[in-house]
Amino acid sequence: MASQTVRLLTKSITDWDSFHSVFAETMGFPEFYGRNLNAWIDCMTGFDDGMTRFTVAPGELFHLEVSDTKDFAQRLPEICQAFLEGTAFVNWRRVEQGEPPILALVLL
């Protein structure tokens, strides 16, 4: 299985607004990105339909390297937990639609 990788710099995340800004920039979310967790899930589910700057072919897995994970979890436990649960939901949603999971986290 092929994969693509991008690194998420969590030091730049200080609150919910910056969480959405960092993800919009890192992932290349569309201009109409709603900057809420539901919109985040929609974008992260849509690697194969133009919701990010990355295109993932069928059967491909996208690796998101999460820098400074321990620090992120200690500084912003609520946001970090929502991020982890949101990632699980992205893959669950795809599996429910009969598609393979698409997102793998690499916690650094």
Biotite code that builds the C-alpha atoms (Angstrom):
import biotite.structure as struc

atoms = struc.array([
    struc.Atom([0.000, 0.000, 0.000], chain_id="A", res_id=1, res_name="MET", atom_name="CA", element="C"),
    struc.Atom([1.414, 3.395, -0.973], chain_id="A", res_id=2, res_name="ALA", atom_name="CA", element="C"),
    struc.Atom([1.261, 6.368, 1.357], chain_id="A", res_id=3, res_name="SER", atom_name="CA", element="C"),
    struc.Atom([1.817, 10.092, 1.612], chain_id="A", res_id=4, res_name="GLN", atom_name="CA", element="C"),
    struc.Atom([3.102, 11.897, 4.688], chain_id="A", res_id=5, res_name="THR", atom_name="CA", element="C"),
    struc.Atom([2.830, 15.416, 6.054], chain_id="A", res_id=6, res_name="VAL", atom_name="CA", element="C"),
    struc.Atom([3.925, 16.780, 9.434], chain_id="A", res_id=7, res_name="ARG", atom_name="CA", element="C"),
    struc.Atom([1.537, 18.704, 11.668], chain_id="A", res_id=8, res_name="LEU", atom_name="CA", element="C"),
    struc.Atom([3.374, 21.267, 13.807], chain_id="A", res_id=9, res_name="LEU", atom_name="CA", element="C"),
    struc.Atom([1.402, 21.287, 17.039], chain_id="A", res_id=10, res_name="THR", atom_name="CA", element="C"),
    struc.Atom([3.490, 24.024, 18.710], chain_id="A", res_id=11, res_name="LYS", atom_name="CA", element="C"),
    struc.Atom([1.485, 26.489, 16.585], chain_id="A", res_id=12, res_name="SER", atom_name="CA", element="C"),
    struc.Atom([-1.791, 25.266, 18.071], chain_id="A", res_id=13, res_name="ILE", atom_name="CA", element="C"),
    struc.Atom([-2.775, 27.320, 21.111], chain_id="A", res_id=14, res_name="THR", atom_name="CA", element="C"),
    struc.Atom([-6.587, 27.240, 20.984], chain_id="A", res_id=15, res_name="ASP", atom_name="CA", element="C"),
    struc.Atom([-9.452, 26.092, 18.755], chain_id="A", res_id=16, res_name="TRP", atom_name="CA", element="C"),
    struc.Atom([-9.001, 28.976, 16.322], chain_id="A", res_id=17, res_name="ASP", atom_name="CA", element="C"),
    struc.Atom([-5.320, 28.177, 15.784], chain_id="A", res_id=18, res_name="SER", atom_name="CA", element="C"),
    struc.Atom([-6.143, 24.443, 15.531], chain_id="A", res_id=19, res_name="PHE", atom_name="CA", element="C"),
    struc.Atom([-8.343, 25.206, 12.544], chain_id="A", res_id=20, res_name="HIS", atom_name="CA", element="C"),
    struc.Atom([-5.830, 27.658, 11.064], chain_id="A", res_id=21, res_name="SER", atom_name="CA", element="C"),
    struc.Atom([-2.935, 25.188, 11.341], chain_id="A", res_id=22, res_name="VAL", atom_name="CA", element="C"),
    struc.Atom([-4.977, 22.398, 9.758], chain_id="A", res_id=23, res_name="PHE", atom_name="CA", element="C"),
    struc.Atom([-6.345, 24.630, 6.997], chain_id="A", res_id=24, res_name="ALA", atom_name="CA", element="C"),
    struc.Atom([-2.797, 25.684, 6.100], chain_id="A", res_id=25, res_name="GLU", atom_name="CA", element="C"),
    struc.Atom([-1.142, 22.283, 6.540], chain_id="A", res_id=26, res_name="THR", atom_name="CA", element="C"),
    struc.Atom([-3.777, 20.299, 4.700], chain_id="A", res_id=27, res_name="MET", atom_name="CA", element="C"),
    struc.Atom([-4.865, 22.900, 2.167], chain_id="A", res_id=28, res_name="GLY", atom_name="CA", element="C"),
    struc.Atom([-8.528, 22.897, 3.146], chain_id="A", res_id=29, res_name="PHE", atom_name="CA", element="C"),
    struc.Atom([-10.855, 24.772, 0.755], chain_id="A", res_id=30, res_name="PRO", atom_name="CA", element="C"),
    struc.Atom([-11.717, 28.453, 1.258], chain_id="A", res_id=31, res_name="GLU", atom_name="CA", element="C"),
    struc.Atom([-15.207, 27.508, 2.471], chain_id="A", res_id=32, res_name="PHE", atom_name="CA", element="C"),
    struc.Atom([-13.826, 25.390, 5.362], chain_id="A", res_id=33, res_name="TYR", atom_name="CA", element="C"),
    struc.Atom([-16.264, 25.907, 8.253], chain_id="A", res_id=34, res_name="GLY", atom_name="CA", element="C"),
    struc.Atom([-13.623, 25.979, 11.037], chain_id="A", res_id=35, res_name="ARG", atom_name="CA", element="C"),
    struc.Atom([-15.470, 23.590, 13.349], chain_id="A", res_id=36, res_name="ASN", atom_name="CA", element="C"),
    struc.Atom([-14.971, 19.925, 14.187], chain_id="A", res_id=37, res_name="LEU", atom_name="CA", element="C"),
    struc.Atom([-17.696, 18.695, 11.830], chain_id="A", res_id=38, res_name="ASN", atom_name="CA", element="C"),
    struc.Atom([-16.117, 20.606, 8.934], chain_id="A", res_id=39, res_name="ALA", atom_name="CA", element="C"),
    struc.Atom([-12.688, 19.271, 9.968], chain_id="A", res_id=40, res_name="TRP", atom_name="CA", element="C"),
    struc.Atom([-14.012, 15.699, 9.838], chain_id="A", res_id=41, res_name="ILE", atom_name="CA", element="C"),
    struc.Atom([-15.558, 16.324, 6.416], chain_id="A", res_id=42, res_name="ASP", atom_name="CA", element="C"),
    struc.Atom([-12.270, 17.671, 5.041], chain_id="A", res_id=43, res_name="CYS", atom_name="CA", element="C"),
    struc.Atom([-10.154, 14.917, 6.588], chain_id="A", res_id=44, res_name="MET", atom_name="CA", element="C"),
    struc.Atom([-12.523, 12.275, 5.209], chain_id="A", res_id=45, res_name="THR", atom_name="CA", element="C"),
    struc.Atom([-12.236, 13.795, 1.730], chain_id="A", res_id=46, res_name="GLY", atom_name="CA", element="C"),
    struc.Atom([-8.666, 13.044, 0.670], chain_id="A", res_id=47, res_name="PHE", atom_name="CA", element="C"),
    struc.Atom([-10.046, 11.449, -2.460], chain_id="A", res_id=48, res_name="ASP", atom_name="CA", element="C"),
    struc.Atom([-12.564, 14.138, -3.356], chain_id="A", res_id=49, res_name="ASP", atom_name="CA", element="C"),
    struc.Atom([-10.619, 17.408, -3.329], chain_id="A", res_id=50, res_name="GLY", atom_name="CA", element="C"),
    struc.Atom([-11.139, 18.527, 0.271], chain_id="A", res_id=51, res_name="MET", atom_name="CA", element="C"),
    struc.Atom([-7.382, 18.759, 0.897], chain_id="A", res_id=52, res_name="THR", atom_name="CA", element="C"),
    struc.Atom([-4.392, 19.682, -1.247], chain_id="A", res_id=53, res_name="ARG", atom_name="CA", element="C"),
    struc.Atom([-3.424, 16.000, -1.087], chain_id="A", res_id=54, res_name="PHE", atom_name="CA", element="C"),
    struc.Atom([-4.951, 13.347, -3.308], chain_id="A", res_id=55, res_name="THR", atom_name="CA", element="C"),
    struc.Atom([-5.012, 9.819, -1.997], chain_id="A", res_id=56, res_name="VAL", atom_name="CA", element="C"),
    struc.Atom([-5.646, 7.079, -4.533], chain_id="A", res_id=57, res_name="ALA", atom_name="CA", element="C"),
    struc.Atom([-7.848, 4.085, -3.695], chain_id="A", res_id=58, res_name="PRO", atom_name="CA", element="C"),
    struc.Atom([-6.005, 1.804, -1.294], chain_id="A", res_id=59, res_name="GLY", atom_name="CA", element="C"),
    struc.Atom([-3.547, 4.540, -0.308], chain_id="A", res_id=60, res_name="GLU", atom_name="CA", element="C"),
    struc.Atom([-3.069, 5.557, 3.296], chain_id="A", res_id=61, res_name="LEU", atom_name="CA", element="C"),
    struc.Atom([-2.260, 9.117, 4.347], chain_id="A", res_id=62, res_name="PHE", atom_name="CA", element="C"),
    struc.Atom([0.200, 9.459, 7.247], chain_id="A", res_id=63, res_name="HIS", atom_name="CA", element="C"),
    struc.Atom([-0.115, 12.517, 9.442], chain_id="A", res_id=64, res_name="LEU", atom_name="CA", element="C"),
    struc.Atom([3.001, 12.959, 11.577], chain_id="A", res_id=65, res_name="GLU", atom_name="CA", element="C"),
    struc.Atom([1.980, 14.810, 14.732], chain_id="A", res_id=66, res_name="VAL", atom_name="CA", element="C"),
    struc.Atom([4.949, 16.686, 16.197], chain_id="A", res_id=67, res_name="SER", atom_name="CA", element="C"),
    struc.Atom([5.360, 17.177, 19.947], chain_id="A", res_id=68, res_name="ASP", atom_name="CA", element="C"),
    struc.Atom([2.353, 14.991, 20.751], chain_id="A", res_id=69, res_name="THR", atom_name="CA", element="C"),
    struc.Atom([3.060, 14.745, 24.479], chain_id="A", res_id=70, res_name="LYS", atom_name="CA", element="C"),
    struc.Atom([3.370, 18.529, 24.776], chain_id="A", res_id=71, res_name="ASP", atom_name="CA", element="C"),
    struc.Atom([0.207, 19.016, 22.706], chain_id="A", res_id=72, res_name="PHE", atom_name="CA", element="C"),
    struc.Atom([-1.732, 16.630, 24.958], chain_id="A", res_id=73, res_name="ALA", atom_name="CA", element="C"),
    struc.Atom([-0.475, 18.347, 28.126], chain_id="A", res_id=74, res_name="GLN", atom_name="CA", element="C"),
    struc.Atom([-1.052, 21.923, 26.920], chain_id="A", res_id=75, res_name="ARG", atom_name="CA", element="C"),
    struc.Atom([-4.414, 21.379, 25.249], chain_id="A", res_id=76, res_name="LEU", atom_name="CA", element="C"),
    struc.Atom([-5.920, 18.090, 26.478], chain_id="A", res_id=77, res_name="PRO", atom_name="CA", element="C"),
    struc.Atom([-9.443, 18.845, 25.235], chain_id="A", res_id=78, res_name="GLU", atom_name="CA", element="C"),
    struc.Atom([-8.292, 19.780, 21.730], chain_id="A", res_id=79, res_name="ILE", atom_name="CA", element="C"),
    struc.Atom([-5.852, 16.872, 21.517], chain_id="A", res_id=80, res_name="CYS", atom_name="CA", element="C"),
    struc.Atom([-8.531, 14.400, 22.612], chain_id="A", res_id=81, res_name="GLN", atom_name="CA", element="C"),
    struc.Atom([-11.032, 15.819, 20.104], chain_id="A", res_id=82, res_name="ALA", atom_name="CA", element="C"),
    struc.Atom([-8.369, 15.530, 17.386], chain_id="A", res_id=83, res_name="PHE", atom_name="CA", element="C"),
    struc.Atom([-7.705, 11.857, 18.227], chain_id="A", res_id=84, res_name="LEU", atom_name="CA", element="C"),
    struc.Atom([-11.406, 11.019, 18.428], chain_id="A", res_id=85, res_name="GLU", atom_name="CA", element="C"),
    struc.Atom([-12.065, 12.945, 15.202], chain_id="A", res_id=86, res_name="GLY", atom_name="CA", element="C"),
    struc.Atom([-9.365, 10.967, 13.434], chain_id="A", res_id=87, res_name="THR", atom_name="CA", element="C"),
    struc.Atom([-10.928, 7.705, 14.599], chain_id="A", res_id=88, res_name="ALA", atom_name="CA", element="C"),
    struc.Atom([-14.307, 8.949, 13.376], chain_id="A", res_id=89, res_name="PHE", atom_name="CA", element="C"),
    struc.Atom([-12.846, 9.777, 9.928], chain_id="A", res_id=90, res_name="VAL", atom_name="CA", element="C"),
    struc.Atom([-11.732, 6.165, 9.507], chain_id="A", res_id=91, res_name="ASN", atom_name="CA", element="C"),
    struc.Atom([-14.934, 4.747, 11.028], chain_id="A", res_id=92, res_name="TRP", atom_name="CA", element="C"),
    struc.Atom([-17.032, 6.826, 8.625], chain_id="A", res_id=93, res_name="ARG", atom_name="CA", element="C"),
    struc.Atom([-15.090, 5.512, 5.641], chain_id="A", res_id=94, res_name="ARG", atom_name="CA", element="C"),
    struc.Atom([-15.385, 1.907, 6.800], chain_id="A", res_id=95, res_name="VAL", atom_name="CA", element="C"),
    struc.Atom([-19.145, 2.373, 7.277], chain_id="A", res_id=96, res_name="GLU", atom_name="CA", element="C"),
    struc.Atom([-19.277, 3.556, 3.634], chain_id="A", res_id=97, res_name="GLN", atom_name="CA", element="C"),
    struc.Atom([-17.508, 0.381, 2.506], chain_id="A", res_id=98, res_name="GLY", atom_name="CA", element="C"),
    struc.Atom([-14.157, 2.108, 1.954], chain_id="A", res_id=99, res_name="GLU", atom_name="CA", element="C"),
    struc.Atom([-10.839, 1.372, 3.655], chain_id="A", res_id=100, res_name="PRO", atom_name="CA", element="C"),
    struc.Atom([-9.467, 3.640, 6.383], chain_id="A", res_id=101, res_name="PRO", atom_name="CA", element="C"),
    struc.Atom([-7.505, 6.528, 4.919], chain_id="A", res_id=102, res_name="ILE", atom_name="CA", element="C"),
    struc.Atom([-5.766, 8.280, 7.796], chain_id="A", res_id=103, res_name="LEU", atom_name="CA", element="C"),
    struc.Atom([-2.886, 7.048, 9.977], chain_id="A", res_id=104, res_name="ALA", atom_name="CA", element="C"),
    struc.Atom([-1.400, 9.095, 12.783], chain_id="A", res_id=105, res_name="LEU", atom_name="CA", element="C"),
    struc.Atom([2.302, 8.965, 13.562], chain_id="A", res_id=106, res_name="VAL", atom_name="CA", element="C"),
    struc.Atom([2.650, 10.424, 17.053], chain_id="A", res_id=107, res_name="LEU", atom_name="CA", element="C"),
    struc.Atom([6.061, 11.989, 17.544], chain_id="A", res_id=108, res_name="LEU", atom_name="CA", element="C"),
])
